[in-house]
């Protein structure tokens, strides 16, 4: 990372990430910033590298790795890992469950238990992986963005180039709008629900 130090714009990675184990040497699929532990400081989540680590090119076997989360300590970052996963084509951040903590939803992510089966919810200790209820829709695709696309004050998402197929409604490899379903009072049970496909 680069920034100003002693009046010179220079590499300040060793200052921000002071220990060798904090550094990441492989590529990142997506960088998401947010205040994941609600301490007023901006933290960093790095999605694992994209389209790398496959044994056969089709994703049947893939290298799993700890996903880096860097929590801001006010001048430097410390590293933790909310989940072990494979490559993620994308990720997006926002307060998914409206609890004041920023969260992360990865896209096209492979884990030990399945594909696109989790969301990372913020809390006092940072991000925690929560398994989706999986009613059917998953955020496969090459990109992802979260915002209030429906204009109703709720956080919704658009996934790009998705392979999700809704019979009779649209072809595969399309762009879809989806929303979050919170199925308990504390907002720790999350699912995704298909809303519509974007016009071609």
Backbone bond lengths (Angstrom), bond angles and torsions (degrees), N, CA, C in turn:
res aa  C-N    CA-C-N  psi(-1)  N-CA   C-N-CA  omega(-1)  CA-C   N-CA-C  phi
1 X - - - 1.449 - - 1.519 109.34 -
2 X 1.328 115.29 147.66 1.456 120.54 -176.93 1.522 110.54 -116.72
3 X 1.315 116.32 147.04 1.451 122.20 178.47 1.513 110.20 -170.21
4 X 1.335 115.77 -178.05 1.460 120.78 -178.42 1.526 110.46 -85.43
5 X 1.339 115.11 132.56 1.461 122.53 175.30 1.523 109.02 -149.40
6 X 1.314 115.65 126.56 1.468 121.43 -179.23 1.513 111.76 54.63
7 X 1.339 116.35 37.04 1.454 121.31 177.64 1.513 115.19 77.39
8 X 1.349 117.10 8.38 1.463 121.51 -178.21 1.528 109.15 -125.94
9 X 1.342 116.56 134.78 1.462 121.21 175.12 1.520 107.36 -80.74
10 X 1.351 117.50 113.65 1.455 120.56 -169.48 1.526 110.92 -150.88
11 X 1.325 115.25 176.45 1.452 122.08 176.61 1.529 109.35 -70.11
12 X 1.337 116.56 117.35 1.470 120.78 179.82 1.529 111.01 -116.92
13 X 1.348 116.42 22.66 1.465 120.80 -177.44 1.518 112.14 -57.85
14 X 1.342 117.00 -41.72 1.464 120.07 -177.21 1.518 111.89 -67.35
15 X 1.336 118.13 -24.28 1.467 121.21 176.60 1.525 111.07 -79.24
16 X 1.330 116.46 -41.40 1.466 120.47 -177.65 1.524 112.34 -77.85
17 X 1.346 116.34 -32.06 1.459 122.22 179.97 1.527 107.76 -123.34
18 X 1.330 118.35 80.20 1.465 121.79 -166.70 1.520 116.13 -72.03
19 X 1.323 118.59 -17.71 1.458 119.12 -179.15 1.510 110.03 -108.79
20 X 1.324 116.56 148.35 1.461 122.13 -177.76 1.512 111.54 -57.75
21 X 1.334 117.53 -38.17 1.468 121.29 -176.53 1.520 112.68 -69.10
22 X 1.344 118.18 -16.22 1.455 121.24 179.77 1.522 112.44 -76.41
23 X 1.312 117.86 -17.12 1.453 120.64 -172.05 1.527 111.49 -84.75
24 X 1.335 115.25 149.62 1.461 122.34 -179.37 1.516 108.06 -118.87
25 X 1.326 117.12 127.29 1.452 120.68 -174.14 1.517 113.43 -108.54
26 X 1.329 118.44 -13.52 1.457 119.55 175.99 1.523 109.67 -93.83
27 X 1.337 115.63 164.71 1.460 119.41 -178.18 1.510 112.81 -68.53
28 X 1.319 116.21 158.02 1.461 122.26 -179.69 1.516 109.50 -110.99
29 X 1.340 115.89 135.65 1.452 119.71 176.48 1.521 112.63 -70.34
30 X 1.326 116.44 -34.59 1.462 120.96 -178.23 1.524 108.93 -165.01
31 X 1.312 117.10 143.19 1.456 122.56 174.80 1.523 108.86 -108.76
32 X 1.327 117.08 127.04 1.460 122.39 178.66 1.525 108.04 -121.31
33 X 1.317 117.23 128.47 1.455 121.62 175.99 1.523 110.04 -109.60
34 X 1.308 116.86 150.39 1.464 122.21 178.98 1.510 109.64 175.95
35 X 1.302 115.65 169.72 1.463 120.61 176.24 1.517 107.73 -95.41
36 X 1.329 116.11 84.66 1.459 121.16 -171.21 1.530 113.32 -74.24
37 X 1.338 117.77 -23.28 1.472 120.26 178.41 1.528 112.71 -112.85
38 X 1.332 117.18 11.16 1.468 123.62 173.27 1.532 112.71 54.48
39 X 1.358 115.35 45.78 1.463 119.32 176.76 1.524 112.39 -107.80
40 X 1.351 116.25 8.50 1.455 120.47 179.07 1.514 114.41 85.97
41 X 1.350 117.98 3.82 1.457 122.29 -179.15 1.534 109.96 -116.99
42 X 1.315 116.55 149.23 1.461 121.57 -177.62 1.523 110.78 -84.99
43 X 1.325 116.57 122.89 1.456 123.48 179.47 1.534 109.49 -102.43
44 X 1.341 116.59 170.97 1.465 121.89 -176.02 1.527 110.01 -130.82
45 X 1.337 116.22 131.11 1.466 122.07 171.16 1.524 107.93 -116.11
46 X 1.338 117.24 130.58 1.461 122.33 176.93 1.521 109.22 -110.75
47 X 1.336 116.33 116.20 1.453 119.69 174.00 1.524 108.72 -68.13
48 X 1.342 118.71 143.63 1.467 120.37 179.32 1.527 111.69 -57.75
49 X 1.321 115.38 162.38 1.461 120.73 -175.14 1.521 111.88 -56.96
50 X 1.317 115.71 155.88 1.456 122.41 -174.48 1.515 111.48 -103.21
51 X 1.338 117.12 134.00 1.469 123.18 174.40 1.521 112.71 55.69
52 X 1.329 116.38 37.72 1.456 120.28 177.15 1.525 108.46 -133.67
53 X 1.318 117.32 154.23 1.447 121.59 176.01 1.518 114.48 90.17
54 X 1.332 118.17 0.21 1.456 119.47 178.53 1.520 110.44 -73.51
55 X 1.307 116.49 144.87 1.459 120.89 176.27 1.525 110.63 -84.28
56 X 1.336 117.45 -42.62 1.452 119.99 -174.30 1.522 114.29 -114.97
57 X 1.333 118.43 3.87 1.453 120.90 179.10 1.508 114.49 85.30
58 X 1.345 117.26 -9.98 1.457 120.95 -179.74 1.519 112.37 -111.31
59 X 1.306 116.83 2.63 1.459 119.52 176.79 1.500 114.66 83.86
60 X 1.316 118.55 10.57 1.459 119.71 179.78 1.515 111.96 -66.29
61 X 1.315 116.67 -34.83 1.451 121.87 174.97 1.518 107.13 -131.13
62 X 1.302 117.57 129.81 1.457 120.35 -175.13 1.518 110.18 -141.38
63 X 1.304 116.50 145.72 1.454 121.91 177.19 1.523 109.26 -68.66
64 X 1.323 116.79 126.54 1.449 121.76 175.52 1.527 108.95 -98.77
65 X 1.317 116.49 143.23 1.452 120.26 -177.90 1.522 110.24 -147.06
66 X 1.311 116.35 159.96 1.456 120.88 176.67 1.525 109.48 -72.84
67 X 1.330 116.27 127.96 1.462 120.18 -179.79 1.525 109.14 -79.10
68 X 1.333 118.42 125.50 1.464 120.40 -175.08 1.529 113.11 -77.66
69 X 1.308 115.25 129.08 1.455 123.71 169.99 1.524 106.80 -119.26
70 X 1.327 116.97 125.94 1.459 121.61 179.73 1.528 109.11 -111.27
71 X 1.329 115.63 113.48 1.464 121.07 -179.77 1.518 109.52 -92.70
72 X 1.314 115.48 128.26 1.455 123.14 -177.18 1.525 110.63 -73.92
73 X 1.332 116.39 125.11 1.459 121.95 179.60 1.524 112.01 -102.78
74 X 1.336 116.54 7.28 1.460 120.40 -177.36 1.515 110.96 84.48
75 X 1.331 117.19 69.16 1.453 122.11 -179.00 1.514 112.98 119.01
76 X 1.318 117.81 -20.70 1.460 122.18 175.44 1.526 108.38 -156.68
77 X 1.359 115.84 167.85 1.452 121.54 -176.50 1.529 110.27 -118.82
78 X 1.337 115.88 148.47 1.460 121.41 170.29 1.524 107.59 -117.10
79 X 1.318 115.50 148.06 1.454 121.29 -172.69 1.527 112.04 -101.94
80 X 1.323 115.08 140.62 1.455 121.77 169.58 1.520 106.99 -140.99
81 X 1.317 117.82 -178.45 1.453 120.67 -179.60 1.522 110.09 -142.61
82 X 1.348 118.13 117.87 1.471 119.72 -178.68 1.518 114.40 -79.49
83 X 1.350 118.36 -20.17 1.461 119.87 -177.08 1.523 109.62 -164.88
84 X 1.324 116.43 155.56 1.459 122.20 171.37 1.520 108.18 -97.93
85 X 1.339 116.62 127.44 1.463 120.10 -174.42 1.514 110.11 -151.53
86 X 1.333 114.99 169.77 1.448 121.44 174.44 1.518 110.21 -95.19
87 X 1.327 116.17 -160.92 1.458 120.43 -176.23 1.520 113.14 -61.28
88 X 1.321 115.98 142.11 1.463 122.70 176.73 1.526 108.34 -122.19
89 X 1.331 116.50 123.35 1.464 119.75 179.51 1.520 112.02 -69.34
90 X 1.301 117.17 -25.18 1.455 119.68 -178.54 1.512 111.33 -163.29
91 X 1.304 115.66 172.42 1.463 122.63 175.08 1.519 107.03 -163.38
92 X 1.316 116.38 151.59 1.460 121.04 179.35 1.516 109.02 -141.80
93 X 1.322 115.79 153.21 1.458 120.74 -177.42 1.511 113.41 -119.63
94 X 1.329 115.17 156.83 1.454 123.17 178.06 1.513 108.67 167.80
95 X 1.327 117.17 168.87 1.463 120.28 178.73 1.522 108.79 -85.53
96 X 1.322 115.83 86.37 1.454 122.32 -172.49 1.531 112.08 -63.49
97 X 1.326 117.29 -43.32 1.469 120.48 -175.85 1.516 113.21 -104.02
98 X 1.330 117.11 13.36 1.472 122.59 170.78 1.532 112.65 56.14
99 X 1.348 115.92 44.61 1.464 119.78 179.25 1.522 112.81 -112.06
100 X 1.342 116.93 7.01 1.450 120.87 178.66 1.518 114.43 94.15
101 X 1.342 118.07 -9.57 1.457 123.00 177.30 1.527 109.50 -103.96
102 X 1.327 117.44 134.61 1.456 120.20 174.30 1.530 109.91 -70.20
103 X 1.331 116.23 144.21 1.454 123.46 -177.81 1.529 109.45 -124.07
104 X 1.342 116.57 171.72 1.464 122.03 179.40 1.525 109.48 -133.90
105 X 1.340 115.95 133.89 1.459 121.77 172.10 1.525 108.34 -116.02
106 X 1.337 118.77 113.19 1.464 121.15 176.73 1.529 111.38 -78.88
107 X 1.332 116.03 160.33 1.458 122.03 177.68 1.514 109.91 -124.59
108 X 1.331 115.53 140.71 1.461 122.45 178.97 1.531 110.41 52.83
109 X 1.317 115.38 54.12 1.455 120.88 -176.77 1.518 111.16 -110.03
110 X 1.324 116.03 132.82 1.458 121.69 178.39 1.526 109.15 -104.29
111 X 1.328 117.07 131.37 1.461 121.74 175.88 1.519 108.99 -124.98
112 X 1.315 115.30 -179.39 1.462 119.75 179.15 1.525 111.71 -65.20
113 X 1.329 117.29 -25.78 1.469 120.47 -174.80 1.521 113.90 -101.86
114 X 1.319 118.41 -12.08 1.451 119.40 -178.64 1.519 111.55 162.31
115 X 1.329 115.91 -170.79 1.455 122.18 -178.14 1.525 109.80 -111.18
116 X 1.335 115.38 133.64 1.470 120.88 176.55 1.523 112.17 52.45
117 X 1.324 116.41 44.85 1.459 118.85 -173.37 1.525 113.26 -110.39
118 X 1.325 118.42 15.93 1.456 118.63 -177.37 1.531 111.88 -146.89
119 X 1.328 114.04 160.75 1.451 123.42 171.39 1.530 106.48 -129.03
120 X 1.321 117.41 150.16 1.458 121.98 179.89 1.519 108.74 -105.31
121 X 1.335 116.34 110.04 1.462 121.26 -177.17 1.526 109.99 -97.74
122 X 1.340 115.37 136.28 1.451 121.16 178.27 1.510 112.38 -74.68
123 X 1.330 115.57 157.46 1.462 122.72 178.44 1.509 109.44 -169.05
124 X 1.319 118.95 -177.67 1.469 122.22 -176.52 1.526 114.04 -55.26
125 X 1.340 117.97 -29.28 1.471 121.38 -178.72 1.528 112.70 -97.89
126 X 1.332 117.94 2.55 1.460 121.26 -177.23 1.504 111.31 113.26
127 X 1.331 118.19 -144.01 1.458 123.09 -177.16 1.524 111.61 -91.97
128 X 1.336 115.36 140.60 1.457 122.60 176.10 1.524 108.67 -127.27
129 X 1.330 117.39 132.69 1.458 121.66 179.63 1.527 110.12 -76.15
130 X 1.325 116.36 125.03 1.460 123.48 177.73 1.533 107.63 -118.41
131 X 1.319 117.22 125.32 1.459 121.01 179.37 1.521 110.19 -69.41
132 X 1.336 116.30 131.52 1.454 120.90 177.19 1.524 110.16 -67.71
133 X 1.333 115.04 150.30 1.461 119.65 177.18 1.523 112.33 -67.27
134 X 1.355 115.90 -22.29 1.463 121.75 174.16 1.522 114.32 59.57
135 X 1.317 116.56 66.80 1.459 120.81 174.98 1.526 111.35 -78.41
136 X 1.321 117.40 -9.50 1.459 118.92 178.63 1.514 113.36 146.69
137 X 1.330 117.90 -43.75 1.461 120.39 -177.92 1.525 110.47 -85.09
138 X 1.343 116.16 134.33 1.450 121.75 176.02 1.526 108.97 -133.41
139 X 1.328 116.42 154.29 1.463 120.18 -173.00 1.521 111.83 -88.71
140 X 1.319 117.46 57.10 1.452 118.64 170.73 1.522 108.48 -72.31
141 X 1.319 117.12 156.56 1.452 120.14 179.72 1.510 111.78 139.46
142 X 1.315 115.26 172.66 1.460 120.57 -175.59 1.517 113.02 -92.02
143 X 1.318 118.51 -6.87 1.459 121.06 -179.70 1.510 111.45 -159.52
144 X 1.322 115.60 164.68 1.463 121.07 -174.30 1.524 109.12 -157.69
145 X 1.320 116.69 139.54 1.461 121.33 175.36 1.520 108.50 -143.98
146 X 1.342 117.03 143.03 1.463 123.16 179.47 1.525 110.39 -118.59
147 X 1.335 116.44 135.95 1.464 122.80 177.69 1.529 107.66 -171.24
148 X 1.326 116.74 -179.17 1.465 121.12 177.29 1.524 108.42 -89.40
149 X 1.330 116.79 75.88 1.451 121.06 -176.69 1.523 113.15 -76.15
150 X 1.319 118.02 -20.76 1.461 120.89 -179.52 1.529 112.65 -90.76
151 X 1.330 116.83 -8.23 1.457 120.78 177.55 1.508 114.44 70.13
152 X 1.328 117.62 23.62 1.461 120.57 -178.24 1.530 112.45 -113.29
153 X 1.332 116.50 10.58 1.457 120.33 179.37 1.516 114.44 87.29
154 X 1.327 117.79 -3.42 1.464 121.15 -179.41 1.527 109.98 -97.72
155 X 1.321 116.20 154.06 1.453 121.14 176.94 1.520 109.32 -82.61
156 X 1.316 116.41 122.44 1.455 122.26 177.68 1.521 108.35 -124.78
157 X 1.332 117.42 172.00 1.453 120.53 -176.75 1.503 112.62 -136.09
158 X 1.332 114.85 159.04 1.454 122.45 170.48 1.521 106.86 -125.89
159 X 1.330 116.50 127.88 1.455 121.42 174.65 1.522 108.66 -109.11
160 X 1.318 116.50 138.96 1.458 122.49 -173.59 1.521 111.12 -104.21
161 X 1.331 115.56 143.33 1.460 121.76 174.70 1.525 111.43 54.53
162 X 1.321 115.61 44.81 1.457 120.35 -174.98 1.520 111.60 -83.71
163 X 1.329 115.23 148.89 1.459 120.59 175.61 1.508 113.08 -93.27
164 X 1.350 117.49 2.72 1.464 120.16 179.60 1.525 109.47 -65.70
165 X 1.328 116.58 138.28 1.458 120.76 -176.32 1.518 110.47 -125.17
166 X 1.316 116.10 123.10 1.459 122.49 175.06 1.529 107.33 -105.97
167 X 1.290 117.59 109.25 1.464 122.79 -170.57 1.528 112.10 -52.76
168 X 1.335 116.16 126.06 1.451 122.03 175.90 1.513 115.66 81.58
169 X 1.340 117.58 -6.71 1.454 119.15 -175.42 1.521 113.63 -103.07
170 X 1.310 117.60 -35.59 1.463 120.22 -176.08 1.516 109.70 -165.50
171 X 1.321 117.24 159.64 1.467 120.39 176.11 1.520 111.17 -75.91
172 X 1.315 115.10 169.76 1.451 119.15 172.68 1.531 110.11 -70.95
173 X 1.338 116.02 169.61 1.466 122.74 179.95 1.525 111.11 58.77
174 X 1.324 115.99 54.43 1.455 121.45 179.31 1.524 109.87 -124.90
175 X 1.331 116.08 178.92 1.466 122.25 178.84 1.527 108.22 -106.01
176 X 1.331 116.74 128.69 1.449 121.09 -172.81 1.515 111.28 -123.66
177 X 1.325 115.11 148.82 1.459 122.23 169.46 1.523 107.98 -99.13
178 X 1.337 116.55 136.00 1.456 120.22 177.55 1.519 109.33 -137.97
179 X 1.326 116.51 163.18 1.461 121.28 177.51 1.515 109.74 -129.98
180 X 1.313 115.38 165.20 1.461 121.61 -179.39 1.521 110.02 -96.10
181 X 1.318 115.37 140.79 1.457 122.40 176.17 1.526 107.71 -116.73
182 X 1.336 116.71 118.75 1.459 122.10 177.50 1.521 107.74 -100.60
183 X 1.330 116.18 118.29 1.459 119.22 -169.01 1.522 114.78 -104.76
184 X 1.344 117.55 12.36 1.464 118.56 170.65 1.519 109.31 -148.10
185 X 1.312 116.95 170.46 1.458 121.72 -171.73 1.522 113.76 -68.41
186 X 1.337 118.27 -29.74 1.458 119.69 -176.68 1.524 112.88 -89.70
187 X 1.351 118.41 2.13 1.452 121.65 175.45 1.510 114.64 69.79
188 X 1.325 118.67 18.13 1.464 121.07 -178.73 1.530 112.22 -99.39
189 X 1.313 117.42 3.18 1.455 121.31 174.87 1.527 107.60 -117.52
190 X 1.324 116.45 114.81 1.464 121.39 -169.36 1.523 110.41 -125.78
191 X 1.326 115.98 142.01 1.447 121.47 172.04 1.528 108.04 -139.87
192 X 1.328 116.01 167.93 1.456 122.44 178.26 1.518 109.10 -115.01
193 X 1.312 115.47 144.90 1.466 120.01 179.94 1.518 109.98 -130.56
194 X 1.315 116.30 127.96 1.467 122.24 177.24 1.534 110.01 -63.10
195 X 1.359 116.38 135.85 1.467 120.98 176.78 1.510 110.77 -110.16
196 X 1.331 117.34 -55.45 1.458 120.26 -178.97 1.520 110.34 -168.27
197 X 1.327 115.02 166.03 1.455 120.72 172.16 1.526 108.63 -97.06
198 X 1.320 116.13 144.98 1.465 120.10 175.70 1.522 109.71 -76.20
199 X 1.313 118.13 148.23 1.466 120.38 179.51 1.523 110.10 -64.40
200 X 1.343 117.48 149.05 1.470 120.37 -179.42 1.519 111.89 -67.29
